[in-house]
Amino acid sequence: MNRVLLIDDDVELVNMFREFLEQDGFQVHIEYDGHAGCVAALSGQFAIAILDVMMPRMNGLETLRQIRAHSRLPILMLTAKGDDTDRIVGLELGADDYVTKPCTPRELVARIRAILRRSQAQTSHDAAAASLVFGKLELWPMQRRAQWDGSTLELTSTEFNLLEVLIRHAGTPVNKNTLSEQALGRPMAKFDRNIDVHLSSLRHKLGKLEDGRSCVQTVYRVGYQLIKD
């Protein structure tokens, strides 16, 4: 599935992006406001949505909030240069990654492909049936499904990616750059807080250990580690 939804009111910019994406083999649909974009995103017809923060009628953050209430569709945010607040809020609301405007079409395509590689990764038939288990946590990578103590976890695409990396290294600290490369498909940039924000969200969604601690532990100056009782 290679259908991309572009939600942005900048006509000139999205037409440039569409032309480049179509040359790269994607099918592109455009919506110019948040309300229409939200309806399209929930239609189930797209592999990923590219969502601008600054839009009329309903801004990108509210659009993201409404999409995430009903869907785990991968979402890449477009944010203004230097606007750290929008980026952090977007990540906290469930965006998978962000690109700072102005950006080149080539960078946008690279980010899209990195997200789709992770969310659409194919494994062998045997791997599809297998699950990864660590304590009360269980993941089915092929089905992209996770449970804590038998209850289904509602995770974004990036949250699932991060949790899969952690459970595959369970009991061992994983540094942030490894998490970024394996979950986001790119090296971690300087001052990049994506991993921290996504893992903060994961901590709230995962259950607690018997002693009340989170199963996702910060290892000082190293990274993060999945633990169990």
N, C-alpha and C positions, 0 to 999 in steps of 0.2 A: 504494500500500500504506500503510494508516494504522493498522496494528495496533501497539499499544504494550504492552510487557511491564513491569510494575511489580514489583520485587523488594524487599520491605521487610516487616519483622515488626510494624510499627506499624499495627494494623488500622484504627483510627480515621482515621489520616492517609491511608492508601492508599485507603480508601473515599471520603474527601473528594476526593482527586485523581481517582479514577475517575469520580465524578459530574461533575466539572468537565470532564474530558477528553472524556467521552462527549457532553456538551452541546456541545462544540466539534467534534464529528464524528469523534473517534477511537474505535476499538474497543480495549478494555482487558482484559488478562488479568493476574491477580495471583498471585504466588508469595510465600510468607511466610518462606522460608529460602534460603540460598545454594545448597545442593545442588539443590533442585528448580528454583530459578531458572536455574542453569547448564544443566540439561537442557532447560528450555523455550527458553532463548536459542539453543541449538544446533539447535533444531528447524527453523529456517528459516522460521518462520511470522510473524516480527515485523520491523517496520521499524526499531525502536529499543528499547533496554532502559533503564529507569530503575533504578539500583542503589544501595541504601543501604549505607554502610560498616559500620555496627554491626548485626550480625544473629547469631542463634544458629546452631549446627552448623558453618557455614562463613561467615566474615565476608565483607564485600563486596570487599575487596582480593583475597582468595584466589579468590573467585568470578570476579572480573574476570580474574585471571591464567589461570584455566582456560578461560574463554570466549575470551580472546585467543589461546590456544594453537591454537584451531581455527576461529575466526571473526573477521571484520572488521565484525560488526554494530555500528552506532553505539551508544555507551554514554554515558549522562549519569549522573554520580555525585551522590548526596546525601551531603553531609558536614556534620559538626557545626560550629557557629560557632566560629571561632578555631582550628580544628584544621588548621593549615597542612601538617603532616606528611602526613596522610592525603590531602590534595588533591594534593600534589606526587608522592607515591608512586603515587596513582591515575593521574595523567597520565603518569607514566613507564611504567606498566604498559599504557597504551594507551587510557585513557578519553578521550573526545572533548571533554568539558567537565564542569563541576561546578556544582551549585547548593548554596548554604549553607542548612541548616535552622536555624530555621524559615523557610520561603519561602511565598509566596502561590501559589495554583494558577495565577494569571495569569502570573507569572514563569516557572513551570515550562513552561507551554504555549508561551510565547515562546521559551524555550531549545530546546524540542523542535522547533518549527517552523524555527528558525534552522539546526539541525543537518540536518533533513530537506531543507530547501531546497538545501543544498549537496550532500548525498549523493544526492539524487534529481533533480538539475538536468537538464532536458531541453534538447538542442540540435537543430539542424537535421540532416537526413540527411547532408548533406555534411560537417558538422562531426563527425558520428559516425565517419566513415571516416578523418578526418584525425588526424594525431598532431602533437604539439609536440616538437621535437628541439632539444637544446642540449648539445653535446659528446657524452658517452657516455650522457646521460640522454634517455629518450623517454617521453612520456605520451600516453595515449589518453583524453581527458577524458570522452567519452560512455561508454566502457566502464569508466572508472575503473580503468585498468590502467597500470602503470609498469614500465619496465625500466632497468637500468643495465648498459651494455656487453652487452646481449642477455640478461641474467638478470633474471627477474621479481622485483620488489620487493614484499615483504609489508608493506603500509602500512595503518594505521588510516584511517578516513574523514577525520579532521582532518589527519593527516599528508599525505594525498593532496591535500586542499584547499590546505594551505600550499605544497606543492611546485608545485601548479598556478599559484598566484599568483606564486611566485618565477620559474617558467619563463616565464610571460607577461611578466615584467619582467626577464628575464635580462640580466645585465650592468649593471643599474641598482639602487641601494639601495632597499629598500622599508621604510618605517617600521613600527613594531610596531602602531600603531593601524590602519593600512591592512590589515595582515595579519590582525588580529583581526576587523575588519569584513568582510573578504572571505572569510576561512576559517572563522570562528566565527559570523558573522552578527550581531555586536554590537561596539560600541566597547570598547576596552580599559579596564578599571577600574583605579583607582589601586592600585599594588603587585601587580597581576595578573601572575603568572609563567607563565601558560598557554603563551604563544607560545615563551618560552625553553625550557620543558621539552619541548614537542613538537619543536622544532627540534634540541634535543640528541639526541633519539631518532632523528630523521631523519639526523643526521650519522653515527650508528652504522650505519644501514642502507644508506646510500649508499656507493658505492665511493670510493676516493681518487683524486686527480689524480696525474699522473706524478711530481710532486715531493713527494708524500706529504700534501699539504694536502687539507682537506675542500673540496668544491665549494660548500658553504654557508658564506659568510664573514660575520663580524660586522663591521658598519661602525660605529665608535665614535660614540655619541650620535645615530645615525641609525636603524639597524635591521639588516636582513640583505640579503645580495646573493648571487645564484647566479653562479659564475664557472666558467671552463673553462681548460684549458691554453692 
